[in-house]
Amino acid sequence: MTRKKKTRSLADKVTIRTGRRKDYKKWRHDNPDQVAPSRRFVAKKQQQRKLQAVRKLARQQSGQEIAIHPDQPSNSSDSHRGDDS
């Protein structure tokens, strides 16, 4: 005898469903206020985004700084235009 696989899918929580995907899609379209991610999922994603931002900031701060145009003086940008008038 096989056991039913555990799932957190919304499709299994809908009681009016007849077992067909088309019916569930129709129900979901008709009831958008009842179809929302769980609080657990939202909290998990918020935490992941915070961690990702912290890691990105740490990477940016730990990296070495490079000069974008080291051999070009900043005050004489007109001399490299190519105008010979």
Secondary structure as GFF3:
##gff-version 3
##sequence-region A 1 85
A	DSSP	three_ten_helix	10	12	.	.	.	ID=ss1
A	DSSP	alpha_helix	21	30	.	.	.	ID=ss2
A	DSSP	alpha_helix	39	62	.	.	.	ID=ss3
A	DSSP	three_ten_helix	77	80	.	.	.	ID=ss4
###
